[in-house]
Amino acid sequence: MKQRGRHRRQKRGRALRAFLAGTALALTGAATMISASQATADRDPGALKPLSSADGTTALRLRHEPVPEPSLDRLAASMGRPVGVDAVLADADRPLRDAASCTGAERTALPVEPAATRAYCWDTADTRSWRPGAVTTSGDADDDGVWGHDRVILSGWAQDDGTDGRDLARVAFVDANDLGSPRYTWVLLAVPVEGGRDYRPLASRLSGMVWYQDKLLVTADDQGQDALYVYDLNRVQRTTVAAEGVGRVPGGWSAHGSRFVMPAVASYRLAGADAAARPQGISLDRTTAPDSLVASERPAFGSERPARLWRYAFSTDKDTDRTGLLATDAAGRAAPTEAYETDAADIGGVLSYRSDWYVARASGSDDEHGSLWRQTTDGARVTRCGSDERLDCWSPQTPSLSYWEESGEVWAQSGRVLYALPLTSIDRALE
């Protein structure tokens, strides 16, 4: 509570700074890779169909499973006092390349229409063999857009390290205080084991990620019934050994070369229904009361079952143990407050704002552009581009969408490009 209280006091009286302003960048090259095949993009998903019955939403329930506090304390006692976001950003020493430095091949991952107004490319050597995933920001964490004194972007990445079939998941903490020269450092995501005497790597593609208050929620697909993992931004641990291993190693603690590691503090598990829905994309919606976590699924290839879009309310409990967590009943179960079926296929990122649902639909391959639809219970609209008003105008693969309310911009990444554009420009393209 003390760290959260300090954060609140830091914000009092602080004027919002001008941020993310400017005209659209000349981000050319994306239009050269418009797909010749629009089988998915052309398919109008139509209106959302509300799921109102208990039977329709039972499979969407989650059960909160906290990591025992003694396990977290034991790990911290062995590794040293945890640090916060400010300490991680102080170590950010890897630059992102600006749009002018992106190659033509990298720019093909950008949307054709509407155009990105900001774009950055990752160091190729630093991200080789890693696959980009979700994005979230300090705009999700707090409504003034900052955490403490900092503006931050979190970018998720996943890799198969080839060791016993284990995957790795890490998050780039990007110092976004100066978007003219953003810099980042890596934090490996881990899960405590052996009662906090060790930790293992999180094995997840990080297709969805939301930073809300002091918690980071990420999608999980590594351990059976786990649907989401929860991380505490006040429980980042410094590593002591720069080794390839993960966990306790000879001489100390390692995180596959990362200088920091975050151990999970909880998970949300599928409730056990036969048709349990594992969230693939998640985002934050501040236009509901209370704020809510939006989720989408991506049914297995060949499935004829419609995909579902739904939301959970965040807890309004002032207890410090409940900050940043979903609202649950006495049994620790989180139930959806709203749910729909959609005929949209190959769903990637999802975003909800007021009564509109924005759905990014992936292309058939990494070389083909996808489409971006806005759905309501009345129908669907899609962004178009070119003189022939093609529909495959969005990024080829967009795992997540994150709306920075204070700046009015949507952040996403595709391929090795991190980019942003105003939500208003998306709405204009949809009109």
ZAMARDO-928178 format. One line per 4 residues: number of its first residue (from 1); their letters; for each residue x, y, z of C-alpha. Coordinates in steps of 0.25 Angstrom, whole numbers. Example, Ala and Ser with C-alpha at 12.3 -4.5 7.8 and 13.67 -1.06 7.14 Angstrom:
# ZAMARDO-928178
1	AS	49/-18/31 | 55/-4/29
# end
This chain:
# ZAMARDO-928178
1	MKQR	0/0/0 | 12/9/3 | 17/9/-11 | 3/11/-17
5	GRHR	1/22/-8 | 14/29/-12 | 10/27/-26 | -3/34/-24
9	RQKR	3/46/-16 | 13/48/-27 | 2/50/-37 | -5/61/-29
13	GRAL	-4/74/-35 | 4/69/-47 | 0/75/-60 | -2/66/-72
17	RAFL	9/68/-81 | 8/70/-96 | 10/56/-101 | 9/48/-114
21	AGTA	6/60/-122 | 9/63/-137 | 5/60/-151 | 5/47/-158
25	LALT	19/41/-161 | 22/38/-176 | 22/23/-173 | 23/18/-187
29	GAAT	25/4/-192 | 13/-3/-185 | 5/-2/-197 | 14/-11/-205
33	MISA	10/-23/-198 | -6/-23/-199 | -10/-37/-200 | -15/-43/-213
37	SQAT	-25/-52/-205 | -36/-46/-197 | -44/-58/-193 | -43/-55/-178
41	ADRD	-44/-40/-180 | -56/-40/-189 | -64/-48/-179 | -74/-38/-172
45	PGAL	-75/-43/-158 | -88/-36/-156 | -94/-32/-143 | -90/-37/-129
49	KPLS	-99/-47/-123 | -101/-45/-108 | -100/-57/-99 | -109/-54/-87
53	SADG	-112/-68/-82 | -104/-74/-71 | -101/-86/-80 | -95/-77/-90
57	TTAL	-85/-71/-80 | -81/-82/-71 | -70/-86/-79 | -64/-72/-78
61	RLRH	-62/-72/-63 | -49/-72/-57 | -44/-76/-43 | -33/-67/-36
65	EPVP	-21/-75/-31 | -11/-67/-23 | 3/-71/-21 | 5/-73/-5
69	EPSL	11/-61/1 | 22/-69/8 | 27/-74/-5 | 28/-60/-11
73	DRLA	35/-55/2 | 45/-67/2 | 49/-64/-12 | 51/-49/-9
77	ASMG	59/-53/3 | 68/-61/-6 | 69/-51/-17 | 69/-38/-10
81	RPVG	59/-27/-8 | 50/-25/-20 | 50/-13/-29 | 40/-5/-36
85	VDAV	38/1/-50 | 47/13/-48 | 59/4/-45 | 56/-4/-57
89	LADA	55/8/-66 | 68/14/-60 | 75/1/-67 | 68/4/-80
93	DRPL	80/5/-90 | 76/-2/-103 | 70/8/-113 | 58/6/-122
97	RDAA	60/11/-137 | 51/22/-141 | 42/21/-154 | 53/27/-163
101	SCTG	62/16/-159 | 53/4/-161 | 55/-4/-174 | 45/-5/-185
105	AERT	43/-20/-181 | 40/-16/-167 | 30/-5/-171 | 22/-15/-179
109	ALPV	16/-19/-165 | 10/-6/-163 | -5/-3/-166 | -8/3/-180
113	EPAA	-20/11/-175 | -21/17/-166 | -6/20/-166 | 2/20/-153
117	TRAY	7/33/-147 | 18/27/-139 | 27/15/-142 | 39/8/-136
121	CWDT	47/-4/-140 | 54/-13/-131 | 68/-17/-132 | 69/-29/-141
125	ADTR	80/-36/-133 | 74/-34/-120 | 60/-40/-124 | 65/-51/-134
129	SWRP	58/-64/-131 | 47/-56/-122 | 33/-55/-127 | 26/-41/-123
133	GAVT	13/-42/-115 | 4/-32/-107 | 6/-18/-104 | 1/-10/-92
137	TSGD	5/4/-86 | 5/13/-74 | -7/18/-80 | -14/5/-76
141	ADDD	-8/5/-62 | -13/19/-58 | -23/29/-65 | -13/40/-65
145	GVWG	-4/32/-74 | 8/32/-65 | 14/22/-54 | 21/30/-43
149	HDRV	28/40/-52 | 29/32/-64 | 22/28/-77 | 25/14/-80
153	ILSG	22/4/-92 | 22/-11/-89 | 25/-20/-101 | 23/-35/-99
157	WAQD	32/-46/-107 | 33/-61/-107 | 43/-71/-111 | 45/-86/-111
161	DGTD	59/-87/-105 | 61/-102/-109 | 64/-107/-95 | 55/-118/-91
165	GRDL	44/-112/-100 | 42/-100/-91 | 38/-87/-96 | 42/-73/-91
169	ARVA	34/-60/-89 | 40/-47/-87 | 35/-32/-86 | 42/-20/-92
173	FVDA	41/-8/-82 | 41/4/-91 | 45/17/-85 | 35/26/-93
177	NDLG	37/39/-86 | 44/44/-99 | 38/37/-111 | 49/44/-120
181	SPRY	59/34/-114 | 52/22/-106 | 61/12/-99 | 57/-1/-93
185	TWVL	62/-13/-85 | 57/-27/-83 | 50/-34/-71 | 48/-49/-72
189	LAVP	34/-54/-67 | 35/-66/-58 | 27/-75/-49 | 31/-78/-34
193	VEGG	33/-93/-31 | 38/-102/-20 | 31/-92/-10 | 39/-80/-14
197	RDYR	52/-87/-14 | 53/-86/-29 | 46/-81/-42 | 43/-86/-56
201	PLAS	41/-78/-68 | 27/-75/-73 | 24/-82/-85 | 14/-74/-93
205	RLSG	12/-66/-106 | 8/-54/-99 | -3/-51/-109 | -10/-42/-98
209	MVWY	-5/-33/-88 | -11/-22/-79 | -4/-14/-68 | -15/-9/-58
213	QDKL	-11/-2/-46 | 1/-9/-40 | -2/-23/-47 | 2/-28/-61
217	LVTA	-8/-39/-66 | -3/-47/-77 | -9/-58/-85 | -4/-72/-82
221	DDQG	-4/-85/-90 | 7/-93/-83 | 1/-101/-72 | -12/-107/-75
225	QDAL	-23/-100/-68 | -16/-86/-66 | -23/-75/-74 | -16/-63/-69
229	YVYD	-4/-60/-60 | -3/-48/-51 | 10/-41/-48 | 13/-30/-38
233	LNRV	20/-18/-43 | 26/-15/-29 | 32/-29/-29 | 43/-29/-40
237	QRTT	55/-36/-36 | 70/-33/-40 | 77/-45/-45 | 91/-48/-41
241	VAAE	97/-57/-52 | 97/-54/-67 | 95/-68/-71 | 86/-75/-81
245	GVGR	79/-83/-70 | 66/-79/-63 | 65/-79/-48 | 75/-83/-38
249	VPGG	89/-86/-44 | 103/-88/-39 | 107/-74/-33 | 93/-68/-32
253	WSAH	80/-65/-40 | 79/-64/-55 | 68/-61/-65 | 74/-65/-79
257	GSRF	82/-53/-79 | 72/-42/-75 | 76/-33/-63 | 62/-34/-57
261	VMPA	52/-45/-54 | 37/-44/-50 | 31/-56/-42 | 16/-58/-44
265	VASY	8/-55/-31 | -5/-61/-36 | -12/-68/-48 | -26/-69/-53
269	RLAG	-30/-83/-57 | -41/-88/-66 | -53/-92/-58 | -54/-106/-63
273	ADAA	-65/-105/-73 | -64/-114/-85 | -64/-102/-95 | -56/-93/-86
277	ARPQ	-51/-81/-93 | -36/-78/-92 | -34/-63/-94 | -25/-60/-106
281	GISL	-26/-45/-107 | -28/-36/-95 | -29/-21/-93 | -34/-10/-84
285	DRTT	-47/-3/-85 | -48/10/-76 | -61/14/-82 | -69/4/-73
289	APDS	-72/5/-58 | -64/-1/-52 | -52/-2/-62 | -52/-15/-69
293	LVAS	-43/-26/-75 | -47/-29/-90 | -44/-43/-95 | -45/-50/-108
297	ERPA	-43/-65/-113 | -38/-71/-125 | -45/-85/-128 | -37/-96/-133
301	FGSE	-35/-97/-148 | -46/-104/-154 | -56/-101/-143 | -70/-97/-147
305	RPAR	-73/-91/-133 | -74/-75/-133 | -63/-68/-126 | -66/-60/-113
309	LWRY	-63/-46/-108 | -66/-43/-93 | -61/-35/-81 | -59/-36/-66
313	AFST	-60/-25/-56 | -48/-20/-49 | -49/-21/-34 | -52/-8/-27
317	DKDT	-47/-13/-13 | -38/-3/-6 | -31/-15/1 | -16/-14/-4
321	DRTG	-17/-29/-7 | -28/-27/-17 | -22/-15/-25 | -21/-18/-40
325	LLAT	-29/-31/-39 | -42/-36/-45 | -55/-35/-37 | -58/-49/-31
329	DAAG	-68/-55/-23 | -66/-62/-9 | -61/-74/-16 | -50/-66/-24
333	RAAP	-58/-68/-37 | -58/-56/-47 | -71/-57/-56 | -72/-49/-69
337	TEAY	-81/-36/-68 | -84/-36/-83 | -82/-46/-94 | -84/-48/-109
341	ETDA	-83/-57/-120 | -76/-52/-133 | -75/-58/-147 | -61/-52/-148
345	ADIG	-50/-62/-151 | -35/-62/-148 | -37/-51/-137 | -24/-45/-133
349	GVLS	-24/-32/-124 | -38/-27/-118 | -41/-14/-112 | -54/-8/-106
353	YRSD	-58/6/-105 | -72/11/-101 | -81/1/-108 | -71/-2/-120
357	WYVA	-63/-14/-121 | -50/-13/-130 | -46/-26/-135 | -33/-29/-143
361	RASG	-33/-41/-152 | -20/-47/-156 | -16/-50/-170 | -14/-64/-175
365	SDDE	1/-62/-174 | 12/-53/-169 | 13/-47/-183 | -1/-43/-185
369	HGSL	-9/-31/-178 | -21/-34/-169 | -33/-25/-167 | -39/-17/-155
373	WRQT	-54/-17/-152 | -63/-10/-143 | -74/-18/-138 | -87/-14/-130
377	TDGA	-100/-21/-128 | -105/-14/-140 | -94/-18/-150 | -80/-17/-154
381	RVTR	-71/-8/-162 | -57/-9/-167 | -45/0/-171 | -43/1/-186
385	CGSD	-31/5/-194 | -27/8/-209 | -35/13/-221 | -42/-1/-221
389	ERLD	-46/0/-206 | -39/-13/-202 | -42/-18/-188 | -28/-24/-185
393	CWSP	-22/-11/-180 | -18/-15/-166 | -5/-21/-161 | -2/-35/-165
397	QTPS	-2/-40/-150 | -7/-32/-138 | -7/-40/-125 | -12/-28/-117
401	LSYW	-18/-14/-117 | -16/-4/-106 | -23/9/-104 | -15/20/-97
405	EESG	-27/29/-93 | -19/41/-89 | -12/42/-102 | -24/37/-110
409	EVWA	-15/27/-118 | -16/12/-120 | -3/4/-119 | 0/-9/-125
413	QSGR	12/-17/-131 | 13/-26/-143 | 26/-33/-148 | 37/-25/-142
417	VLYA	30/-11/-143 | 24/-4/-131 | 14/6/-135 | 3/16/-131
421	LPLT	-8/24/-137 | -20/32/-132 | -33/24/-130 | -40/36/-137
425	SIDR	-33/32/-150 | -38/18/-148 | -52/23/-147 | -51/32/-159
429	ALE	-45/20/-167 | -57/12/-163 | -67/23/-167
# end
